[in-house]
Amino acid sequence: MGYVGAKLASIQYKMEIHDEFREEYDYRKRYHKVEEVRTVDRSRGAR
């Protein structure tokens, strides 16, 4: 199974897109958890 230049470039491009998506997804996932904790803490303090 050999890869020609065009196929290899296509695979590399798809991996770059995936890596960027994964980086953004992980960031949003971490940020969302921090926001949930802040929201819960604020509601407990308001009571």
Secondary structure, DSSP 4 states (H G I P E B T S, - for coil): ----HHHHHHHHHHHHHHHHHHHHHHHHHHHHHHHHHHHHHHHHHH-
